[in-house]
Every structure is written in C-alpha cells, then in structure tokens.
Amino acid sequence: MTTIARSRYLDSDRDLRRYGDVRGLLPDVTNPSPIVRLNRVPPAASAQAYLKLEWLNPFGSVKDRTAAYLLEGLSERGELDGREIVEASSGNTAIALAALALLAGTKLTATIPDGVPEEKKIILRMLGAEVWETPDDLCPVDLPGDGAIALARSLAASEGGQRFVATDQYENEDNVRAHYETTGPEIWAQTDGRVKWFIAGYGTTGTLVGVGKYLKEKNPDVRIVGVEAEPGHRLPGLKSFQEATVPGLLDTSVIDRSFVVSDADAYRVTKELWQREALMVGPSTGAVVHAAAQLETASDDVIVAISADSGMKYTSYFEEILGDEGTPTI
C-alpha cells in the first residue's frame, strides 16, 4: 500500500477562509471589505447610501490597506532590511503597521498626537510598538507638518538614517496606490458600476485620491467628496487644514466637493448610526455620513462612504458624550 506524504500544515484556502497567518485576511478585489446600506439614517431617504465597513479588516481600519502597501514598497526597494519603522499616526495606520511589522520581524516606533484615545495607545503597546506622544508645542518648528509628523521625520534622520526608515504615509505614493488598486476596484464591482458619489475624510488623503482616480477613470461623472474637521476637533484620522499641513499626496483635481464638519454633528450622527442602524462605527464615520446628507442627490444615486474604523477604539470619548444618564437621547 502506497503512503501519501502529507504536509504538517493545511494549505491556505481563501474559499474556506483558511489562512497561514492573519495577513491573509487583508482586503483586496477578491476579498473585499463589505458595503452595507443605510436604511434609517439619512441620506438613505434621498439616495441609496452605503458604508464600506473598513473596520472589518484584520487590524480594524481602512489603514490596513495603506500599511500593507507601505511595507511592501519598502521591502521591494530594499529600504526595510535591518531597520525599524517609524510613522506618525493618529493610531490606525500605526496599529496596522505594528502588527505587520512584527510579522515581518521588525518593530514600529509610532509618534502620535497626545490627544489620541487611550484605547489606541494600549493597542499599540500590546502589539509591541514604542509610542511617543507628541504635543505640537514641543516639536521643532523648523520641520514640516504637525508635531507627530515632525518628530517621526526627525527620528528617521537620526543615527545617520541607519536605525529607522520612515513609511511616511503623508507623502508616500504607495498610500494612494493601495486604494487605487484595491478600494476603488472593490467599490466599482460592489455597486455594479453604479456609484455616483464617493465620500471619505481628509486625513493623509490616500483614500480620497486613490479611490477618486480609479472611479473617475471608470466614469468621469463620479463625484468625489472630501470631509474636513474643524480646528481643535476630536475626530482622530481627520485633518483641519486651518491648523495642519496639507498632505503632499492631495491631488485637488480629483476632489469635486468638500465639507467641514463639526464635532457636534459628527458625534450626533455617530450615535444615530449605533442606535438606529446597529453599526458600531467611529466618529469619523459620523462626519462623512453627516456630509453625505448635505448632498443634492437623485433618488437613484448610489453613495458610498468610507467607514474608516469602529467605535471600539473610542469608548473613552463616547463615555464623555453619553452624559450622566448613561443612555443618550437622540
């Protein structure tokens, strides 16, 4: 009787959702993050509005895509060998980079604004990252960008550039490429090519520019909408360009409309999404849905908005807005 040798491990099989490690869960055109229709929260009354639930990615946000492409680019260019990674982040990119870095055999140092929720700082440290909290007024004024970006670039330049390599999500075109090659094609396929409006927040702008370029190549009539925060905001992941440097990745020719959304409106809509749609989203999602409700749309328009992360990283923020009664009234 012939004995058939078998591998010690089962082969990876995407159809069975069986993977060699967690990186197999990263989204792409054959394994897209889901889109879910809004049924009870505007702008559903005037159009078909969908949220693309990026928080169902393995490390919990839209930045999983960016982080994977940033590391892949460094590796392909030979810039990663023997060096640690440094990145400025409001949390999500750093979390994904920390996870992917440890699987790649290196380490992340994250420079983050000190107002980032404690939940994100704890997650980063659990993943083995070194976390440097950075008040803007303590960072060198002669370096570009806000405090966290300035500090990350300073660290990358230290020790003759031998210890750290900066992934630099605000300037690195691999960020745009990630969304041009994955998020954009996913949305086009998931809407049967009917998407009319795409909405995302202004952060690094990689998502807006990458998806926007792809969708406009497929149909120049698709409208791309960017959402900006107010100065002094508490909407991690979003930028107020009145107080932060405009990212080098931003291509304004791709953007058709922009809205500035207040914290009050963003958190109000976030609570509505939790309590009326059972979607446990983060506050930037509330901001983009509020902006979507301001659009003049036709009844058959299809809107897709990025839900960048879940609210589970913001429970300390939500505790504050719930108030003494514990259960908010909308």
C-alpha positions as CSV (number, residue, x, y, z in Angstrom):
1,M,0.0,0.0,0.0
2,T,1.4,3.4,-1.0
3,T,1.6,6.0,1.7
4,I,0.9,9.6,0.5
5,A,3.1,12.1,2.3
6,R,1.1,15.0,3.8
7,S,2.2,18.4,4.8
8,R,2.2,19.1,8.5
9,Y,0.0,22.1,7.8
10,L,-3.2,22.5,5.9
11,D,-2.8,24.6,2.8
12,S,-4.2,28.1,2.8
13,D,-7.6,28.2,1.1
14,R,-9.3,31.5,0.7
15,D,-12.6,29.9,-0.3
16,L,-12.6,28.1,3.0
17,R,-11.3,31.2,4.8
18,R,-8.2,29.2,6.0
19,Y,-5.0,31.2,6.1
20,G,-1.4,30.7,7.0
21,D,-1.4,33.9,9.1
22,V,-3.6,36.9,9.7
23,R,-2.1,38.7,6.7
24,G,-4.4,36.5,4.5
25,L,-7.3,38.5,5.8
26,L,-6.2,41.7,4.2
27,P,-8.7,43.0,1.8
28,D,-8.4,43.1,-2.0
29,V,-10.6,42.8,-5.0
30,T,-11.1,39.0,-4.4
31,N,-11.7,39.5,-0.7
32,P,-13.4,43.0,-0.4
33,S,-14.5,44.7,2.8
34,P,-18.3,44.7,2.8
35,I,-20.6,47.6,1.9
36,V,-23.8,47.9,3.9
37,R,-26.8,50.1,3.0
38,L,-28.1,52.7,5.4
39,N,-31.8,52.2,6.0
40,R,-32.8,54.5,8.9
41,V,-30.2,57.3,9.0
42,P,-30.1,60.0,6.2
43,P,-29.1,60.3,3.4
44,A,-31.0,57.0,2.8
45,A,-34.2,58.9,2.2
46,S,-32.8,60.7,-0.9
47,A,-30.4,58.1,-2.3
48,Q,-29.0,54.6,-1.8
49,A,-26.3,55.2,0.7
50,Y,-23.8,52.5,1.6
51,L,-21.0,52.4,4.2
52,K,-17.8,50.5,3.3
53,L,-17.0,48.8,6.6
54,E,-13.2,49.0,6.7
55,W,-13.2,48.2,10.5
56,L,-13.8,44.6,9.5
57,N,-10.3,44.4,8.1
58,P,-7.9,42.3,10.3
59,F,-6.4,45.2,12.2
60,G,-9.5,47.2,12.4
61,S,-9.4,50.1,9.9
62,V,-9.0,51.4,6.3
63,K,-5.3,51.9,7.1
64,D,-4.7,48.1,6.9
65,R,-4.5,48.6,3.2
66,T,-2.1,51.5,3.4
67,A,0.2,49.8,5.9
68,A,0.4,46.7,3.8
69,Y,1.4,48.7,0.7
70,L,3.8,50.9,2.6
71,L,5.7,47.9,3.9
72,E,5.6,46.1,0.6
73,G,7.1,49.2,-1.1
74,L,9.9,49.5,1.5
75,S,10.7,45.8,1.1
76,E,10.7,45.9,-2.7
77,R,13.1,48.9,-2.7
78,G,15.4,47.3,-0.2
79,E,14.8,50.0,2.4
80,L,13.5,47.8,5.2
81,D,16.5,45.5,5.6
82,G,17.8,45.6,9.1
83,R,15.9,48.7,10.1
84,E,13.0,49.6,12.3
85,I,9.9,51.5,11.1
86,V,8.8,55.0,12.3
87,E,5.5,56.5,11.4
88,A,3.4,59.5,12.5
89,S,-0.2,58.4,13.0
90,S,-3.4,59.2,14.8
91,G,-3.5,55.5,15.6
92,N,-5.0,53.4,12.8
93,T,-2.0,53.3,10.5
94,A,0.3,52.7,13.4
95,I,-1.8,49.8,14.7
96,A,-1.7,48.1,11.3
97,L,2.0,48.8,10.8
98,A,2.8,47.5,14.3
99,A,1.0,44.2,13.5
100,L,2.5,43.8,10.1
101,A,6.0,44.8,11.3
102,L,6.2,42.2,14.0
103,L,5.2,39.6,11.4
104,A,7.9,40.9,9.2
105,G,10.5,40.6,12.0
106,T,10.9,44.3,12.8
107,K,9.5,46.9,15.2
108,L,7.5,50.1,14.9
109,T,8.0,53.4,16.7
110,A,4.8,55.4,16.5
111,T,4.7,59.2,17.1
112,I,1.1,60.1,17.9
113,P,-0.8,63.3,19.0
114,D,-1.2,63.2,22.7
115,G,-5.0,63.6,22.4
116,V,-5.4,60.2,20.7
117,P,-7.8,57.9,22.6
118,E,-6.1,55.8,25.3
119,E,-7.5,52.7,23.7
120,K,-5.3,53.1,20.6
121,K,-2.2,53.7,22.7
122,I,-2.9,50.5,24.6
123,I,-3.4,48.5,21.4
124,L,-0.1,49.8,20.0
125,R,1.8,48.8,23.1
126,M,0.1,45.4,23.1
127,L,1.5,44.9,19.6
128,G,5.0,45.7,20.8
129,A,5.2,49.3,19.4
130,E,7.1,52.1,21.1
131,V,4.7,55.0,21.4
132,W,5.9,58.6,21.6
133,E,3.1,61.0,22.5
134,T,3.8,64.4,20.8
135,P,2.3,67.7,21.9
136,D,2.7,70.1,18.9
137,D,4.3,72.8,21.0
138,L,7.2,70.6,22.0
139,C,8.2,69.7,18.4
140,P,10.8,71.6,16.3
141,V,9.2,74.5,14.5
142,D,11.6,74.2,11.5
143,L,10.4,70.8,10.5
144,P,7.4,70.3,8.2
145,G,4.0,69.1,9.3
146,D,2.3,68.9,12.6
147,G,4.1,67.7,15.8
148,A,3.8,63.9,15.2
149,I,5.0,64.2,11.6
150,A,7.9,66.4,12.5
151,L,9.1,64.1,15.3
152,A,8.8,61.0,13.0
153,R,10.9,62.6,10.4
154,S,13.4,63.7,13.0
155,L,13.8,60.2,14.2
156,A,14.1,58.8,10.7
157,A,17.0,61.2,10.1
158,S,18.7,60.4,13.4
159,E,21.7,58.0,13.7
160,G,22.6,58.6,10.1
161,G,19.4,57.0,9.0
162,Q,20.7,53.6,9.9
163,R,18.2,52.7,12.6
164,F,14.9,53.9,11.3
165,V,13.1,54.0,8.0
166,A,10.0,56.3,7.7
167,T,7.0,54.8,6.0
168,D,5.7,58.5,5.7
169,Q,2.1,57.9,4.9
170,Y,1.5,61.6,4.2
171,E,4.0,61.7,1.3
172,N,4.4,58.1,0.1
173,E,2.6,57.3,-3.1
174,D,2.2,53.7,-2.1
175,N,-0.6,55.0,0.1
176,V,-2.5,56.2,-3.0
177,R,-1.6,53.0,-4.9
178,A,-3.2,50.9,-2.1
179,H,-6.6,52.4,-2.7
180,Y,-6.3,52.8,-6.5
181,E,-5.6,49.0,-6.7
182,T,-7.9,47.7,-4.0
183,T,-10.6,50.0,-2.5
184,G,-11.6,51.7,-5.8
185,P,-12.0,48.5,-7.8
186,E,-13.9,46.9,-4.9
187,I,-16.4,49.8,-4.8
188,W,-16.9,49.7,-8.5
189,A,-17.6,46.0,-8.5
190,Q,-19.8,46.1,-5.4
191,T,-22.0,48.7,-6.9
192,D,-22.2,47.2,-10.3
193,G,-20.5,50.3,-11.6
194,R,-23.4,52.5,-10.4
195,V,-21.6,54.5,-7.7
196,K,-22.3,58.2,-8.3
197,W,-20.8,59.7,-5.1
198,F,-17.7,58.6,-3.1
199,I,-17.1,60.3,0.3
200,A,-14.1,60.0,2.7
201,G,-12.4,62.1,5.2
202,Y,-9.4,64.3,4.7
203,G,-6.5,62.6,6.5
204,T,-3.4,61.5,4.6
205,T,-5.8,61.8,1.6
206,G,-4.5,58.5,0.2
207,T,-8.1,57.0,0.2
208,L,-9.7,60.0,-1.4
209,V,-7.1,60.4,-4.1
210,G,-6.6,56.7,-4.9
211,V,-10.3,55.8,-5.0
212,G,-11.1,59.0,-6.7
213,K,-8.6,58.5,-9.5
214,Y,-9.8,54.9,-10.1
215,L,-13.5,55.7,-10.1
216,K,-13.1,58.7,-12.4
217,E,-11.2,56.6,-14.9
218,K,-14.2,54.2,-14.9
219,N,-16.7,57.0,-15.1
220,P,-15.7,60.7,-15.1
221,D,-19.2,61.6,-13.8
222,V,-18.5,60.1,-10.4
223,R,-18.3,62.8,-7.7
224,I,-15.6,62.7,-5.1
225,V,-16.3,64.4,-1.8
226,G,-13.8,65.2,1.0
227,V,-14.7,65.8,4.6
228,E,-12.6,68.1,6.8
229,A,-12.7,68.6,10.6
230,E,-13.0,71.9,12.4
231,P,-9.9,73.4,14.2
232,G,-9.5,72.0,17.6
233,H,-11.5,68.9,16.7
234,R,-11.7,65.5,18.4
235,L,-12.1,63.4,15.3
236,P,-8.9,61.2,15.0
237,G,-8.0,60.4,11.4
238,L,-9.4,63.7,10.1
239,K,-7.5,66.9,9.4
240,S,-8.4,70.5,9.8
241,F,-6.3,72.3,7.1
242,Q,-6.6,75.5,9.1
243,E,-4.2,74.0,11.7
244,A,-2.4,71.2,9.9
245,T,-0.1,70.9,6.9
246,V,-1.8,69.8,3.7
247,P,-0.5,66.3,2.8
248,G,1.8,66.0,-0.2
249,L,-0.5,63.3,-1.6
250,L,-3.5,65.5,-2.0
251,D,-4.5,66.0,-5.7
252,T,-7.2,68.6,-5.6
253,S,-8.1,67.9,-9.3
254,V,-9.7,64.7,-8.1
255,I,-12.0,66.4,-5.5
256,D,-15.4,67.8,-6.5
257,R,-16.8,68.9,-3.2
258,S,-15.6,69.5,0.3
259,F,-17.4,69.9,3.6
260,V,-16.2,71.0,7.1
261,V,-18.0,69.0,9.8
262,S,-18.1,70.0,13.5
263,D,-17.5,67.6,16.3
264,A,-21.1,68.1,17.5
265,D,-22.6,66.9,14.1
266,A,-20.1,64.1,13.8
267,Y,-20.8,62.6,17.2
268,R,-24.6,63.1,16.9
269,V,-24.7,61.1,13.6
270,T,-22.3,58.5,15.1
271,K,-24.8,57.9,17.9
272,E,-27.6,57.7,15.3
273,L,-25.6,55.0,13.4
274,W,-25.1,53.0,16.6
275,Q,-28.7,53.3,17.8
276,R,-30.7,53.2,14.6
277,E,-28.5,51.1,12.3
278,A,-26.6,48.9,14.8
279,L,-23.4,50.0,13.2
280,M,-20.7,50.4,15.8
281,V,-18.7,53.0,13.9
282,G,-16.1,55.5,14.9
283,P,-16.7,59.3,14.9
284,S,-15.1,59.9,11.5
285,T,-17.9,57.8,10.0
286,G,-20.5,60.1,11.6
287,A,-18.7,63.0,10.0
288,V,-18.8,61.5,6.5
289,V,-22.5,60.5,6.8
290,H,-23.4,64.0,8.0
291,A,-21.6,65.4,4.9
292,A,-23.4,62.9,2.7
293,A,-26.8,64.2,4.0
294,Q,-25.9,67.7,2.7
295,L,-25.6,66.5,-0.9
296,E,-28.2,67.2,-3.6
297,T,-28.8,63.7,-4.9
298,A,-31.3,62.0,-7.1
299,S,-33.4,59.1,-5.8
300,D,-31.4,56.6,-7.8
301,D,-28.0,57.9,-6.9
302,V,-25.6,55.4,-5.2
303,I,-23.4,56.9,-2.5
304,V,-20.5,55.0,-0.9
305,A,-18.9,56.5,2.2
306,I,-15.8,55.1,3.9
307,S,-16.4,53.9,7.5
308,A,-12.8,54.0,8.5
309,D,-12.9,52.3,11.8
310,S,-15.1,51.1,14.6
311,G,-16.2,52.9,17.7
312,M,-14.5,50.3,19.9
313,K,-11.3,52.4,19.9
314,Y,-13.2,55.4,21.2
315,T,-15.2,54.2,24.1
316,S,-13.5,56.7,26.4
317,Y,-14.7,59.5,24.1
318,F,-18.2,58.1,23.9
319,E,-18.4,57.9,27.7
320,E,-18.0,61.6,27.9
321,I,-20.7,62.3,25.3
322,L,-23.2,59.9,26.9
323,G,-23.6,62.1,29.9
324,D,-24.8,61.3,33.4
325,E,-27.9,59.4,32.2
326,G,-25.8,56.7,30.5
327,T,-28.1,56.4,27.6
328,P,-28.1,59.3,25.1
329,T,-31.3,60.6,23.7
330,I,-31.2,61.5,20.0
